[in-house]
Amino acid sequence: MIERAFRWILVIAALFLFGCSEEQPVATHVGLPDPESTGAKLVKDYCSHCHAPPSPASHVAKEWPNIMARMNDRRAMLALKVYTDDERIIMLDYLQKNSGQP
């Protein structure tokens, strides 16, 4: 019984530690506005390492800067490539323009 519980703990720990890595297949998501734009492509590339790319309308425009900063911090903690200032500006512009709310 203890051995079985220990195995489950190891499985859960492995999923937690390796659940978000560069080697994972990129999640696919349809429905982003202007999907061929540079902003949409960057959002897909960066966000899909850990979750489906968010709809820009899921947050109001003024929330996106903090969300992006938090996500970039998480990427750094997971040793994933963080986005550059230029990429941040492009993604933020894309997310805010397509948020549909001020």
Order of alpha helices (4+ residues) and beta strands (2+ residues): alpha-alpha-alpha-alpha
